[in-house]
Amino acid sequence: MYHPAVLLKLYIYGYLNRIQSIRRLEREAQRNVEVMWLTGRLAPDFKTIADFRHDNGPGIRNVCKRFIGMCRELKLFSHAIVAIDGSKFKAVNSRDRNFTAGKIEARQRQIEQSIQRYLDAMETADRTRPAEVEAKTERLTDKIKKLREQMRELDRTKEQLKHEPDGQRSTTDPDARSMNSQAKGTGLVGYNVQAAVDARHHLIVAHEVTNVGSDRSQLSKMALNARQAMGKAKLQALADRGYFNGTELKACEDAGITTYVPKPMTSNAKAEGRFDKSDFIYIAKDDQYQCPAGERAIYRFSTLERNGLNARIYWTSACPRCPMKDQCTPSDYRRIHRWEHEAVLERVQQRLDRKPVAMTLRRCTVEHVFGTLKYWMGSTHFLTKTRAAREHGNEPARAGLQPEAHDRDPGYEPSDEGDQADGGVSLFNRHCNALGDSGACQVTRFCDEATG
């Protein structure tokens, strides 16, 4: 039985040194002098480390909260400005093991086509009677049997989808969800990790792991968590246009949080060469809009829109005879929708107009944090520039030092990542020992010449 403090030290050491594998942590505890000193020469096995990580999730989160509390006591959050952003992290669940109604229907169509193709092949074999007709018929019958079993399994999964609130089901990681990744331009099955980062020292003050693919509903929750963690009465929150949501912005304003969020351009009018809503000037004292032609659009009625928000509708009676109508609307009248709390959105835009550097500060504060996290997790790139440099020292060249499956030692464990962690050094030493003194000298001389 190991004291939790010892295992926590080992866990944090692995995090800070980019060692995520518990088997690698086990090996580091046995050979790394730093870890020996840290743990008092205790060497827990991988199962003990895995159980500690699995059973002490709340405790590990409390350690992170205590660290944020220590930063607060050291007055590191004096600016009370945070940048909020999210990034998609891939889960241990392939896209083939994630099901939606559309995916199931497409897969069933493919299976039906395959079954029909095999049936046609069997009919052809029966008609032509080739020499191996019995073996071929048996093979095709077995394939059809497996495909029909897949059809029945998909039917069962389709029934299970009816009980899922979001219409998705992941079989390997039940909590993972399919979501779009803007960075990759494609979809992945994973999680949306949210983070609020202090703008002065770039410390992560609050984070949340969610399986909701959109950021639109995350702003107020992350801003409130950041303010609580920083111990501030007021807070400025910077976010990109993916967080623009009227309800979320109003919740932040009601809580005393000042937001800087740009409005996305979702109107097709501007793209089609017509005036959009920003070209109409709202006159608050008269509760009217002034259109680009100088006419006044007056309030007509209120309505409850599809998103559940109350909106006021405006238009002017001068639309049918307006000389600029073709630049405004293809309908008889140009109707302007105004949310009942539209003033909140206008104040957000006014703050951005006064401080356009806010978005630059947001980008410099939070975006590199996710890049660093993914780099530590192994999602990286070439470390040298130009093709010539990579030809001399890239990953494929170093991969030649790694053993293939048929070349590994008899005692090699497939799940053991130690050889990869060593960068091939231990394997290189074993090969040199196998060559003998003369062979090892030749290999060493070759390496010296290649690098010299």
N, C-alpha and C positions, 0 to 999 in steps of 0.2 A: 504494500500500500504506500503510495507516494503522496506527499503533502501537496495540496492544490497549488501552493505558491511555486513549487518546483516545476510543475507542469505548465503553469501560466508563464513562467520565465522562458521555458523552452518554446511555447507557442508564440510568444511575442518575438523571440529571437528569430524564429522561422519566418514570421511576417516581415520583420525589418530586413531580413537577408534574402527575401524572395524564395523561400523554401516552403512550398505549400504541401508537398507530399509527406505523409506521415512516415513512410518508409525511409525517406531521405533524412527526416528529423531523427529517426532512430539511429541511422548510421552516423550522423553528425555528433550525436551524444556519445558515441563510442570512439570517435577519432579526432574530433575538433577540440583543440585545447581551450578555445574560448567557451565552448559549451560545457566542457568538463569543469571549468572554473565556475561557470554560472550555476550549474546544477549540483555542485559539490561531488562531482565524479559519479553521480547517479545516471543510469542509462536505462530509462523505461523503454519497453518494446512498443512497436507500432500500434498494437491493439489498445494498450493503455492510453496512448496519446489520442487515438481515435475516440475512445470512450469519453475521455475528458472533454474533447471538443464537442462531442454530441450531447453530453449531459449537462454542460455548464454554459450554454448559450446566454442565458440572462446574466450570469456572473461576468462573462467576458464583456457584455455590453455595459455593465455597471462600471467596469474598469475604464472603458472609454469615456463614460460620463464623468468619472472622477478626474480623468485627465483634463476634460473640458473645464471642470470646476477649478482645477489648479491653474489653468490658463486665465480663467476669470479673476482669480485671486491675484495673479501677477499683473493685472491690468493690461492684458494683451488685446482686449476687445474694446479699446477706447473709442474707435471710430463708429461702431454700431452700424456697419454697412456689410451686407452679405450679398453674394451672387448665387443664384439658384439655377441649377441645371440638372438634366437627367441624361442617362446613357443606357443603352441596351447591352446586357451581358448574357451570353449564351448559357443555357442550362444544360444539364446532362440529359438531354432528350433530343433526338434527331427529328427533323421535320417529317420523316416517314412515320414516326410514332406519335404524331400529333394529328388529331382528327377533328374535322368540321363536317357539317352536312354536305358542303360543296365538294370537299376532298373525297368523301365517301362515295358520292355519286359518280365523280370522275373515275375513281378507282374501280368501281363496279362496272362501268362502261368498258374500261380496258380489259377487265377479266372476262366479260361477256364476249368481247371481240376475240380474245385468246382462245376461249372455249370453242367458239365457232370455227376458228382457224384449225384447231386440233381435230374437230369433228370432220371438217372437210378433208384433212390429211388422212384420217382413218378411212373415209369413204373412198378416197383415191387409192389407198393401199389395198382395200378389199377388191376394187375393180381391176387393178393392174396385177395383183398377186406377185409382188417381188419376192426374192428368195428369203429375206428376213422379215416377212410380213407379220409373223407371230410376235417376234421381239419388238418390232416397231409398234404394233397395236397395243401390246402390254405397256410399253413406255408411255404412249400417248394417253392410254386409259388412266395411268397413275397420275399424269400431269393434270388431266381433267378432274380427277378426284380431289387433288390438292387445291385446285382453283375453286371448286365448288365449296370446299371447306372454308376457304378464304371469304367467299361470298357470305356464308352463314355467319362467320365471325364479324364481318362488316355490318351485317344486319343487326347483330347483337349490340355492336358499338353504336349504331344509329339510334337504337332504343335508349341506350344509356345517355346519349347526348340530350335527350328530351329533359333530363333531370339536371343538366348543367345550366347555371344561370346565364352564362355568356356563350353557350353553344359550342364549347371547345372541350376536348378531352386529350390529355397527355398521359400516355401509359407508363413511361419510365419515371418522370417527375410530375406527379399529379398537379402541382401548383404552377408549373410552367405554362406559359401561353404564347401563342404565335403572335408576333407583332412586327411592324415594319421598322427597319433600321435605316434611318436617313443617311447615315455615314456610308453604308455599304450599298444603298439603293436597292435593297432586297429585304426579304423577311427572314426572321430567325425565331427559334423557340427559346424563350428565356425570360428575363426579368428586366423591369425598368427601374434602375437604381437612381434615386434622387439624392442630391447633396446640396447643402447650403454652406458656402465657404466664406470665411472672413476675408474682407478685402485688403486688410493691412498685412497680416502675416500668412495668409492663404491656408489657414487651419480649417479643417472640416468641423463645423460646430454642430451639425445635425445631418442625419442621413436616414433614408427609408428605402426598403426594398419592396416594390409593388409589382404585381403582374398585370397592371393596367397599362396598355401600350401608349396611351396619350398622356401628355403633360398638362392638359387643360384644367384638370381638377386638382392639381398638386400644389398650387402657389400658396394659398392661405395656410394650409397645414404645415408646409415646410417653413414658411416665414414665422408662424407662431412658435414652432419648435425651436427655431434658431434664436428667436428673441428670448424664450425661456432659458435656453442653454447659456446665452450670453448675459443674462440677468439685467437686461435693459428695459426701460419703460417705452422707449421709442426705437424704431429701427427703419433703415432704408433697405429695400429689397430690389435687386436688379435681376431681370430675367429676360429671356428672348421671346420672340413673338409666338412661340409654341405654347406659352403660358397665358396668352391673352384670353381672358374669360371675364365677362362683366360681373357675374356673381362672385367669382373669386376676388376680383379687384375691389368690389364693394365690401366684402368681408374683411379684407386687409385694411381698408380705410376706416371701417367701423372699429377695428382693433387698434388703431393708431399707428399702423405701419404704412410708410410712404413707399409706393411702388413706382418702378420705372420699367414699363413693358411696352414695346412697340406694337402697333396694331397691324395685323396681317392684311394684305391686300386680297380680299376674297371676292370682290365684286367683278363681274364680267364686263360691266359697262365701260370701264377704262380701257380694258384690252380690246374692246370693239370700237374704240374711238369716240365714246360718248361720255357725258359728264357723270361722275360718280357722286356719292353723298358728300364728299369733302368739298365739292364745288358749291354747295348750298350753305349759306351763312345763317346760323340760328340767331334770332334776335330774342333774347330772354325776356325782356320787359313786355314784349307783345305776344310772346309764345307763338312766333311765326318764323318761317324760313324765307330767306330771299334767294331766288333762283338766279342763275347766270344772266338771264334776260332782264333782271330787275323787278320781276313780279313777286308778289307775296303769296306764299303757300300757307294757308291757314289750317288750324286744327279742325278735323272732321269728326273722328270718333276714336275710341280705344278698342283694342282687341287683345286676346290672349294667343300668343304665337305658339308654334309647335314645340319650341324649347321651354315652354312654361313661363315666359317672361311677358309682362304687360307692356304693350307698345301703343303709342299714340300715332295716328295716321294724319298726314298733312298732304294737301295738294292745292293747286290754284286753278281757277276756272278759265284762265287765259291759255291753257295748254293747247286746245285745238287750233287756235289761230296764231300761235307763236311762230315766228320765222326761224327760231332755233330748235324747233321740235325734233328734227331729224338727228340733232346732236345730243338730244336729251333722252328720248324714250321712243320705242316702237309702238307703245300703247296709246290710248286716247289721252290719258293723264299720267303724269309722273308722280307717283305716290312716294312719300318719304316716311319711313318708319323711325320713330324715336322711342328708345327704351325709357321707362319712367325714371330710371337712375342714370340717364345718359350723361349727366353732369359729372359723374364719377370718371367716366372714360375721357371726357374732355379735359379734366384736371390732370389725368395721367399724361395725355398728349402734350399739354402745356408744359409740364415739368420736363418732358423729354426735349421739347423745343428749346427750353432754357439751358438744358445740360445735355447736349448731344454726345458728350464724351462718356456719358454713363454706360453706353453699350460697349465702348472700347474697354472701359474698366471691367465690365462683366466678362468680356471675352478673355481678357488677360488674367482674370482671377480664377475662374472655375473650369474653363475648358481643358487646361493642361492637367488638372487634377485627375480627370478620367483617363487621359492619355497615360499618365504615370501609373495609375492602378492597373490598366490593361497591360502595360509594359511589364510590370512586376508579375502579372499573372501569366506571362509568356506570349502574349499577342504582340509580337514585335516586328521589326523590319531589318533590312541590311544595315549594318553600322558603318559601312564605308560608301563613299560616293564613286560614281563612274563605273563603267563595265570593267575596265582594266583592273581596278582595285579589287573588285569582287572575284575576278578570275584567280587572283593570287591568294585570297584569304577568306572566301565566303563559306557559308554553311555547307554546301555540297562538297567542298574540298575537305572540310573537317569531318564530314560524315564518313569519309573513307577510313577513318580511324575507328569507327564503330563496327562491331561484329554483326554480320548478317545472322538470320535465324539459324542457319545450318552451321555457322562457325562459332557459336557461343559455347562457353564452357558447359560441361554437363550439369554443374550446379547452378547455372544461371536461372533466376526467377523472372518470368515475363513481367510481373508487376513491379519488379525492382528497378528504380530509375537511377540507381547509383552510377552506372557506367556513363549514362548520358550526362549526369550532373558533373562527373569528373572531366568532361570534355574529352574523353578518350585517353586520358593519361594512364589510368590503371590498365587499360587494354594495351596501350603502347608498351608499358613495362612488361606485361606478360609475354607479348610477342618477342621483345628483346631477350627475355630470359629463355624462351624457346629456341631462339637462334643461336645462343651461345655467345661467348665473348667476342669472337671475330665478327659474327653476324651483327651483333649489337653495335659494335664500333662502326661498321659500314652504314647501318641505318642512322646512327647519330651523326656521322659525317655528312650523309645525304641531307638530313634535316638542317644542319648548320649551313651547308652550301645553298639550300633552297631559301633560307631566310637571310643569308648574308650578302 
